[in-house]
């Protein structure tokens, strides 16, 4: 008997209408390293045609020991005749964002890269990275590459495919640095339009999972505040206070007319398969709105 083919995790998530807010991957600092070519399940550990696995492991360990997030990047659809080794280091702290860019001669040079970015130059352009890591999850390949093509057609110089960002069920996922804006399901809207909004200092609350430098509860609180007050500015609603309460979280945000208090319930979903390769369903954390008002 033929085993029925499992529905892709992103299709299941869409059918359940899983909330995306409050799910951005954590990371206040990012290191993006160009690995041009095919990636295995782990871009740095399982891609021997691109980078020696021992070197890749050493690079990953060094970056993670520094408390930073690492991802591989590559250009969409085109490959240079000779590989290039470009890199970005981003500081995504709220109000303290910076993006540094540079290029080295070989992947071995990544191991000695200054993790504060001072080996490169301060970039005035953002990086738009869309997960297209098919060997990690098929949804990222199918949805991510289509979204990347649409964005790269309008913004070729700032657009990159990247390795696993997390939240596979929300494919296509996208990261915009240096602010650390994490989006989901970008293939289901005008994906290039999200970049246009960004360049205008605004965001689309419907597809924003959150800002990676902020705690998940703050990401969720900002979602509900934007939904109520309609403020779509990237710089708006900074967190002023976060306090755990019985069974929930109290978040105070800075609003244009004064502080906004958002009270959240913290719950667990029904067990679900969070990625296509998952074998056992598991519950995920979900924030729901208890109340929102001027503080």
BALOBA-1460 file (C-alpha; in Angstrom, 3 decimals):
// residues 295
<rec num="1" residu="x" x="0.000" y="0.000" z="0.000"/>
<rec num="2" residu="x" x="1.298" y="3.448" z="-0.907"/>
<rec num="3" residu="x" x="1.752" y="5.799" z="2.040"/>
<rec num="4" residu="x" x="-0.273" y="8.984" z="1.516"/>
<rec num="5" residu="x" x="1.939" y="11.983" z="0.821"/>
<rec num="6" residu="x" x="1.998" y="14.407" z="3.723"/>
<rec num="7" residu="x" x="0.651" y="17.890" z="3.053"/>
<rec num="8" residu="x" x="3.550" y="20.406" z="3.174"/>
<rec num="9" residu="x" x="3.909" y="22.127" z="6.539"/>
<rec num="10" residu="x" x="3.279" y="25.606" z="5.106"/>
<rec num="11" residu="x" x="0.017" y="24.426" z="3.498"/>
<rec num="12" residu="x" x="-1.063" y="22.900" z="6.809"/>
<rec num="13" residu="x" x="-0.219" y="26.159" z="8.588"/>
<rec num="14" residu="x" x="-2.238" y="28.187" z="6.098"/>
<rec num="15" residu="x" x="-5.212" y="25.856" z="6.526"/>
<rec num="16" residu="x" x="-5.018" y="26.262" z="10.321"/>
<rec num="17" residu="x" x="-4.454" y="30.014" z="9.963"/>
<rec num="18" residu="x" x="-1.568" y="29.861" z="12.441"/>
<rec num="19" residu="x" x="-0.795" y="33.319" z="13.842"/>
<rec num="20" residu="x" x="2.631" y="34.568" z="12.728"/>
<rec num="21" residu="x" x="3.108" y="37.456" z="15.142"/>
<rec num="22" residu="x" x="5.528" y="36.870" z="17.999"/>
<rec num="23" residu="x" x="7.465" y="34.147" z="16.145"/>
<rec num="24" residu="x" x="10.513" y="35.957" z="14.724"/>
<rec num="25" residu="x" x="13.803" y="34.101" z="15.135"/>
<rec num="26" residu="x" x="15.796" y="35.476" z="18.061"/>
<rec num="27" residu="x" x="18.980" y="37.383" z="17.238"/>
<rec num="28" residu="x" x="20.222" y="40.882" z="17.994"/>
<rec num="29" residu="x" x="23.340" y="40.379" z="15.838"/>
<rec num="30" residu="x" x="23.681" y="38.490" z="12.553"/>
<rec num="31" residu="x" x="26.544" y="37.215" z="10.395"/>
<rec num="32" residu="x" x="25.672" y="36.415" z="6.768"/>
<rec num="33" residu="x" x="28.355" y="34.664" z="4.724"/>
<rec num="34" residu="x" x="28.238" y="33.984" z="0.992"/>
<rec num="35" residu="x" x="28.365" y="30.300" z="0.053"/>
<rec num="36" residu="x" x="27.609" y="30.184" z="-3.653"/>
<rec num="37" residu="x" x="26.352" y="26.771" z="-4.715"/>
<rec num="38" residu="x" x="24.170" y="23.911" z="-3.488"/>
<rec num="39" residu="x" x="23.591" y="23.539" z="0.253"/>
<rec num="40" residu="x" x="23.025" y="20.369" z="2.220"/>
<rec num="41" residu="x" x="20.757" y="20.095" z="5.245"/>
<rec num="42" residu="x" x="23.185" y="22.388" z="7.053"/>
<rec num="43" residu="x" x="24.696" y="24.938" z="4.685"/>
<rec num="44" residu="x" x="27.973" y="25.085" z="6.620"/>
<rec num="45" residu="x" x="28.297" y="21.439" z="7.710"/>
<rec num="46" residu="x" x="26.820" y="19.453" z="4.805"/>
<rec num="47" residu="x" x="27.915" y="21.307" z="1.651"/>
<rec num="48" residu="x" x="31.367" y="19.841" z="0.880"/>
<rec num="49" residu="x" x="31.355" y="21.101" z="-2.716"/>
<rec num="50" residu="x" x="31.082" y="24.666" z="-1.371"/>
<rec num="51" residu="x" x="32.935" y="24.667" z="1.961"/>
<rec num="52" residu="x" x="35.003" y="22.117" z="3.876"/>
<rec num="53" residu="x" x="32.755" y="20.797" z="6.676"/>
<rec num="54" residu="x" x="35.483" y="21.143" z="9.324"/>
<rec num="55" residu="x" x="36.019" y="24.782" z="8.338"/>
<rec num="56" residu="x" x="32.269" y="25.361" z="8.288"/>
<rec num="57" residu="x" x="31.916" y="23.882" z="11.779"/>
<rec num="58" residu="x" x="34.701" y="26.082" z="13.123"/>
<rec num="59" residu="x" x="33.104" y="29.200" z="11.624"/>
<rec num="60" residu="x" x="29.670" y="28.368" z="13.050"/>
<rec num="61" residu="x" x="31.081" y="27.646" z="16.512"/>
<rec num="62" residu="x" x="33.003" y="30.917" z="16.573"/>
<rec num="63" residu="x" x="29.955" y="32.982" z="15.590"/>
<rec num="64" residu="x" x="27.616" y="31.176" z="17.984"/>
<rec num="65" residu="x" x="30.083" y="31.498" z="20.872"/>
<rec num="66" residu="x" x="29.896" y="35.250" z="20.301"/>
<rec num="67" residu="x" x="26.113" y="35.045" z="20.780"/>
<rec num="68" residu="x" x="25.367" y="35.877" z="17.139"/>
<rec num="69" residu="x" x="23.137" y="34.260" z="14.533"/>
<rec num="70" residu="x" x="24.727" y="32.924" z="11.354"/>
<rec num="71" residu="x" x="23.248" y="32.229" z="7.919"/>
<rec num="72" residu="x" x="24.600" y="31.396" z="4.488"/>
<rec num="73" residu="x" x="23.632" y="33.598" z="1.547"/>
<rec num="74" residu="x" x="23.850" y="33.300" z="-2.234"/>
<rec num="75" residu="x" x="22.594" y="35.232" z="-5.238"/>
<rec num="76" residu="x" x="19.366" y="34.048" z="-6.803"/>
<rec num="77" residu="x" x="19.500" y="32.413" z="-10.208"/>
<rec num="78" residu="x" x="22.986" y="33.468" z="-11.208"/>
<rec num="79" residu="x" x="26.419" y="32.241" z="-10.229"/>
<rec num="80" residu="x" x="29.700" y="34.028" z="-10.766"/>
<rec num="81" residu="x" x="32.230" y="32.120" z="-12.882"/>
<rec num="82" residu="x" x="34.648" y="32.326" z="-9.980"/>
<rec num="83" residu="x" x="33.055" y="32.105" z="-6.525"/>
<rec num="84" residu="x" x="32.986" y="35.220" z="-4.395"/>
<rec num="85" residu="x" x="33.042" y="35.367" z="-0.613"/>
<rec num="86" residu="x" x="31.000" y="38.392" z="0.436"/>
<rec num="87" residu="x" x="29.769" y="38.932" z="3.968"/>
<rec num="88" residu="x" x="27.538" y="41.099" z="6.145"/>
<rec num="89" residu="x" x="27.559" y="41.720" z="9.875"/>
<rec num="90" residu="x" x="24.416" y="43.315" z="11.288"/>
<rec num="91" residu="x" x="23.635" y="44.827" z="14.663"/>
<rec num="92" residu="x" x="19.858" y="44.715" z="14.960"/>
<rec num="93" residu="x" x="19.394" y="46.396" z="18.352"/>
<rec num="94" residu="x" x="16.437" y="48.755" z="18.542"/>
<rec num="95" residu="x" x="17.643" y="52.271" z="17.729"/>
<rec num="96" residu="x" x="21.212" y="51.017" z="17.393"/>
<rec num="97" residu="x" x="21.083" y="49.312" z="13.999"/>
<rec num="98" residu="x" x="24.113" y="49.022" z="11.759"/>
<rec num="99" residu="x" x="25.090" y="46.882" z="8.783"/>
<rec num="100" residu="x" x="28.669" y="46.259" z="7.692"/>
<rec num="101" residu="x" x="29.679" y="44.676" z="4.380"/>
<rec num="102" residu="x" x="32.883" y="43.278" z="2.956"/>
<rec num="103" residu="x" x="34.514" y="40.553" z="0.878"/>
<rec num="104" residu="x" x="37.337" y="38.123" z="1.552"/>
<rec num="105" residu="x" x="39.534" y="36.032" z="-0.723"/>
<rec num="106" residu="x" x="38.510" y="32.569" z="0.469"/>
<rec num="107" residu="x" x="36.116" y="30.848" z="2.871"/>
<rec num="108" residu="x" x="39.027" y="30.248" z="5.247"/>
<rec num="109" residu="x" x="39.156" y="34.015" z="5.756"/>
<rec num="110" residu="x" x="35.673" y="33.901" z="7.290"/>
<rec num="111" residu="x" x="37.265" y="32.294" z="10.327"/>
<rec num="112" residu="x" x="39.221" y="35.468" z="11.075"/>
<rec num="113" residu="x" x="36.496" y="37.981" z="10.263"/>
<rec num="114" residu="x" x="36.070" y="40.738" z="12.865"/>
<rec num="115" residu="x" x="32.637" y="39.993" z="14.304"/>
<rec num="116" residu="x" x="31.972" y="43.655" z="15.003"/>
<rec num="117" residu="x" x="32.073" y="44.315" z="11.256"/>
<rec num="118" residu="x" x="35.086" y="46.633" z="11.362"/>
<rec num="119" residu="x" x="36.850" y="44.631" z="8.641"/>
<rec num="120" residu="x" x="34.308" y="46.037" z="6.207"/>
<rec num="121" residu="x" x="32.467" y="49.247" z="5.489"/>
<rec num="122" residu="x" x="29.245" y="50.631" z="6.942"/>
<rec num="123" residu="x" x="26.466" y="49.950" z="4.442"/>
<rec num="124" residu="x" x="23.679" y="52.404" z="3.700"/>
<rec num="125" residu="x" x="21.720" y="49.716" z="1.859"/>
<rec num="126" residu="x" x="19.753" y="46.948" z="3.602"/>
<rec num="127" residu="x" x="20.042" y="43.208" z="3.062"/>
<rec num="128" residu="x" x="16.875" y="41.357" z="2.088"/>
<rec num="129" residu="x" x="17.375" y="37.626" z="2.684"/>
<rec num="130" residu="x" x="14.698" y="35.065" z="1.772"/>
<rec num="131" residu="x" x="15.034" y="31.482" z="2.963"/>
<rec num="132" residu="x" x="15.342" y="29.172" z="-0.043"/>
<rec num="133" residu="x" x="17.029" y="26.295" z="1.778"/>
<rec num="134" residu="x" x="15.343" y="23.380" z="0.069"/>
<rec num="135" residu="x" x="17.460" y="20.621" z="1.652"/>
<rec num="136" residu="x" x="16.274" y="21.862" z="5.051"/>
<rec num="137" residu="x" x="12.579" y="22.113" z="4.146"/>
<rec num="138" residu="x" x="10.780" y="21.664" z="0.830"/>
<rec num="139" residu="x" x="8.446" y="24.604" z="1.551"/>
<rec num="140" residu="x" x="11.425" y="26.947" z="1.639"/>
<rec num="141" residu="x" x="12.523" y="25.732" z="-1.770"/>
<rec num="142" residu="x" x="9.106" y="25.990" z="-3.420"/>
<rec num="143" residu="x" x="7.870" y="29.197" z="-1.816"/>
<rec num="144" residu="x" x="11.189" y="30.875" z="-1.041"/>
<rec num="145" residu="x" x="12.659" y="30.765" z="-4.516"/>
<rec num="146" residu="x" x="9.534" y="32.217" z="-6.082"/>
<rec num="147" residu="x" x="9.493" y="35.096" z="-3.609"/>
<rec num="148" residu="x" x="13.214" y="35.702" z="-4.117"/>
<rec num="149" residu="x" x="12.751" y="35.899" z="-7.882"/>
<rec num="150" residu="x" x="9.976" y="38.473" z="-7.518"/>
<rec num="151" residu="x" x="11.992" y="40.663" z="-5.145"/>
<rec num="152" residu="x" x="15.269" y="40.306" z="-7.060"/>
<rec num="153" residu="x" x="13.547" y="41.435" z="-10.264"/>
<rec num="154" residu="x" x="13.035" y="44.859" z="-8.655"/>
<rec num="155" residu="x" x="15.869" y="44.981" z="-6.109"/>
<rec num="156" residu="x" x="18.680" y="42.773" z="-7.480"/>
<rec num="157" residu="x" x="21.569" y="44.314" z="-5.548"/>
<rec num="158" residu="x" x="20.116" y="43.919" z="-2.055"/>
<rec num="159" residu="x" x="18.345" y="40.573" z="-2.492"/>
<rec num="160" residu="x" x="19.835" y="37.237" z="-1.438"/>
<rec num="161" residu="x" x="18.705" y="33.674" z="-0.910"/>
<rec num="162" residu="x" x="19.610" y="32.511" z="2.575"/>
<rec num="163" residu="x" x="19.787" y="29.332" z="4.608"/>
<rec num="164" residu="x" x="17.404" y="28.278" z="7.374"/>
<rec num="165" residu="x" x="15.792" y="31.147" z="9.303"/>
<rec num="166" residu="x" x="13.304" y="29.151" z="11.377"/>
<rec num="167" residu="x" x="9.525" y="29.065" z="11.114"/>
<rec num="168" residu="x" x="9.408" y="26.768" z="8.087"/>
<rec num="169" residu="x" x="5.625" y="26.522" z="8.315"/>
<rec num="170" residu="x" x="5.499" y="30.247" z="7.537"/>
<rec num="171" residu="x" x="7.423" y="29.912" z="4.249"/>
<rec num="172" residu="x" x="8.352" y="31.953" z="2.412"/>
<rec num="173" residu="x" x="10.227" y="33.622" z="5.272"/>
<rec num="174" residu="x" x="12.232" y="36.803" z="4.857"/>
<rec num="175" residu="x" x="14.743" y="38.727" z="6.986"/>
<rec num="176" residu="x" x="15.493" y="42.427" z="6.460"/>
<rec num="177" residu="x" x="18.697" y="43.710" z="8.048"/>
<rec num="178" residu="x" x="19.909" y="45.690" z="9.859"/>
<rec num="179" residu="x" x="16.546" y="46.164" z="11.624"/>
<rec num="180" residu="x" x="15.991" y="42.409" z="11.892"/>
<rec num="181" residu="x" x="12.446" y="42.481" z="10.504"/>
<rec num="182" residu="x" x="11.250" y="38.914" z="10.064"/>
<rec num="183" residu="x" x="8.379" y="38.260" z="7.668"/>
<rec num="184" residu="x" x="6.374" y="35.161" z="6.776"/>
<rec num="185" residu="x" x="4.241" y="33.997" z="3.835"/>
<rec num="186" residu="x" x="5.796" y="36.685" z="1.666"/>
<rec num="187" residu="x" x="5.043" y="34.665" z="-1.469"/>
<rec num="188" residu="x" x="1.320" y="35.157" z="-0.846"/>
<rec num="189" residu="x" x="1.485" y="38.934" z="-1.268"/>
<rec num="190" residu="x" x="3.368" y="41.530" z="-3.314"/>
<rec num="191" residu="x" x="6.732" y="40.485" z="-1.882"/>
<rec num="192" residu="x" x="8.627" y="43.301" z="-3.592"/>
<rec num="193" residu="x" x="6.030" y="45.659" z="-2.146"/>
<rec num="194" residu="x" x="7.197" y="44.715" z="1.351"/>
<rec num="195" residu="x" x="10.644" y="45.983" z="0.396"/>
<rec num="196" residu="x" x="9.176" y="49.193" z="-1.015"/>
<rec num="197" residu="x" x="7.392" y="49.743" z="2.287"/>
<rec num="198" residu="x" x="10.636" y="49.117" z="4.168"/>
<rec num="199" residu="x" x="12.501" y="51.697" z="2.103"/>
<rec num="200" residu="x" x="9.744" y="54.149" z="3.063"/>
<rec num="201" residu="x" x="10.289" y="53.358" z="6.765"/>
<rec num="202" residu="x" x="7.111" y="51.294" z="7.072"/>
<rec num="203" residu="x" x="6.062" y="47.668" z="7.459"/>
<rec num="204" residu="x" x="3.116" y="45.386" z="6.722"/>
<rec num="205" residu="x" x="1.694" y="44.133" z="10.014"/>
<rec num="206" residu="x" x="-0.172" y="41.279" z="8.330"/>
<rec num="207" residu="x" x="3.008" y="39.463" z="7.337"/>
<rec num="208" residu="x" x="5.444" y="40.613" z="10.022"/>
<rec num="209" residu="x" x="6.447" y="37.862" z="12.424"/>
<rec num="210" residu="x" x="8.362" y="40.355" z="14.552"/>
<rec num="211" residu="x" x="11.694" y="41.986" z="15.065"/>
<rec num="212" residu="x" x="14.459" y="39.531" z="15.885"/>
<rec num="213" residu="x" x="16.110" y="41.653" z="18.591"/>
<rec num="214" residu="x" x="12.902" y="41.848" z="20.651"/>
<rec num="215" residu="x" x="11.424" y="39.215" z="23.005"/>
<rec num="216" residu="x" x="8.543" y="37.273" z="21.497"/>
<rec num="217" residu="x" x="6.031" y="38.838" z="23.891"/>
<rec num="218" residu="x" x="7.075" y="42.322" z="22.743"/>
<rec num="219" residu="x" x="6.779" y="41.249" z="19.107"/>
<rec num="220" residu="x" x="3.211" y="40.107" z="19.811"/>
<rec num="221" residu="x" x="2.349" y="43.259" z="21.774"/>
<rec num="222" residu="x" x="3.547" y="45.443" z="18.907"/>
<rec num="223" residu="x" x="1.370" y="43.461" z="16.502"/>
<rec num="224" residu="x" x="-1.768" y="44.118" z="18.552"/>
<rec num="225" residu="x" x="-0.879" y="47.787" z="19.053"/>
<rec num="226" residu="x" x="-0.329" y="48.294" z="15.316"/>
<rec num="227" residu="x" x="-3.603" y="46.513" z="14.602"/>
<rec num="228" residu="x" x="-5.501" y="48.811" z="16.988"/>
<rec num="229" residu="x" x="-3.794" y="52.135" z="16.309"/>
<rec num="230" residu="x" x="-2.713" y="51.677" z="12.681"/>
<rec num="231" residu="x" x="0.886" y="52.841" z="13.186"/>
<rec num="232" residu="x" x="2.992" y="51.083" z="10.537"/>
<rec num="233" residu="x" x="6.267" y="52.946" z="11.093"/>
<rec num="234" residu="x" x="9.245" y="50.641" z="11.660"/>
<rec num="235" residu="x" x="10.534" y="52.958" z="14.399"/>
<rec num="236" residu="x" x="7.238" y="53.117" z="16.301"/>
<rec num="237" residu="x" x="6.131" y="51.388" z="19.516"/>
<rec num="238" residu="x" x="9.443" y="50.787" z="21.311"/>
<rec num="239" residu="x" x="9.172" y="48.612" z="24.450"/>
<rec num="240" residu="x" x="9.299" y="50.544" z="27.738"/>
<rec num="241" residu="x" x="8.597" y="47.739" z="30.212"/>
<rec num="242" residu="x" x="7.991" y="43.988" z="30.164"/>
<rec num="243" residu="x" x="6.591" y="42.158" z="33.186"/>
<rec num="244" residu="x" x="5.475" y="38.567" z="33.621"/>
<rec num="245" residu="x" x="2.124" y="38.170" z="35.347"/>
<rec num="246" residu="x" x="0.170" y="35.096" z="36.359"/>
<rec num="247" residu="x" x="-0.247" y="33.169" z="33.116"/>
<rec num="248" residu="x" x="0.626" y="36.079" z="30.895"/>
<rec num="249" residu="x" x="2.818" y="39.072" z="30.098"/>
<rec num="250" residu="x" x="2.312" y="42.824" z="30.541"/>
<rec num="251" residu="x" x="4.101" y="44.934" z="27.921"/>
<rec num="252" residu="x" x="4.246" y="48.726" z="27.904"/>
<rec num="253" residu="x" x="5.043" y="50.303" z="24.535"/>
<rec num="254" residu="x" x="5.882" y="53.882" z="23.678"/>
<rec num="255" residu="x" x="3.018" y="55.348" z="21.649"/>
<rec num="256" residu="x" x="2.807" y="58.636" z="19.795"/>
<rec num="257" residu="x" x="0.170" y="59.912" z="22.251"/>
<rec num="258" residu="x" x="1.697" y="58.249" z="25.316"/>
<rec num="259" residu="x" x="2.471" y="54.769" z="26.684"/>
<rec num="260" residu="x" x="0.309" y="51.813" z="25.628"/>
<rec num="261" residu="x" x="-0.248" y="48.872" z="27.958"/>
<rec num="262" residu="x" x="-0.741" y="45.500" z="26.292"/>
<rec num="263" residu="x" x="-1.661" y="42.465" z="28.391"/>
<rec num="264" residu="x" x="-1.128" y="39.090" z="26.750"/>
<rec num="265" residu="x" x="-2.219" y="35.572" z="27.573"/>
<rec num="266" residu="x" x="0.505" y="32.986" z="26.954"/>
<rec num="267" residu="x" x="-0.911" y="29.687" z="25.710"/>
<rec num="268" residu="x" x="0.100" y="26.492" z="23.923"/>
<rec num="269" residu="x" x="-1.361" y="25.457" z="20.587"/>
<rec num="270" residu="x" x="-2.706" y="22.064" z="19.720"/>
<rec num="271" residu="x" x="0.169" y="19.738" z="18.691"/>
<rec num="272" residu="x" x="1.290" y="20.438" z="15.138"/>
<rec num="273" residu="x" x="4.085" y="19.571" z="12.705"/>
<rec num="274" residu="x" x="6.201" y="22.715" z="12.552"/>
<rec num="275" residu="x" x="8.269" y="21.622" z="9.547"/>
<rec num="276" residu="x" x="7.991" y="19.099" z="6.753"/>
<rec num="277" residu="x" x="10.644" y="16.806" z="8.256"/>
<rec num="278" residu="x" x="9.042" y="16.757" z="11.725"/>
<rec num="279" residu="x" x="8.081" y="13.269" z="12.869"/>
<rec num="280" residu="x" x="6.255" y="14.052" z="16.107"/>
<rec num="281" residu="x" x="3.691" y="16.845" z="16.541"/>
<rec num="282" residu="x" x="4.471" y="19.381" z="19.225"/>
<rec num="283" residu="x" x="2.688" y="22.340" z="20.777"/>
<rec num="284" residu="x" x="4.007" y="25.854" z="20.112"/>
<rec num="285" residu="x" x="3.639" y="29.010" z="22.183"/>
<rec num="286" residu="x" x="0.899" y="31.437" z="21.168"/>
<rec num="287" residu="x" x="0.134" y="34.885" z="22.570"/>
<rec num="288" residu="x" x="-3.449" y="36.111" z="22.607"/>
<rec num="289" residu="x" x="-4.658" y="39.584" z="23.517"/>
<rec num="290" residu="x" x="-6.168" y="40.057" z="26.975"/>
<rec num="291" residu="x" x="-6.416" y="43.859" z="26.894"/>
<rec num="292" residu="x" x="-4.911" y="46.945" z="25.334"/>
<rec num="293" residu="x" x="-5.262" y="50.528" z="26.514"/>
<rec num="294" residu="x" x="-3.401" y="53.759" z="27.181"/>
<rec num="295" residu="x" x="-1.152" y="53.229" z="30.199"/>
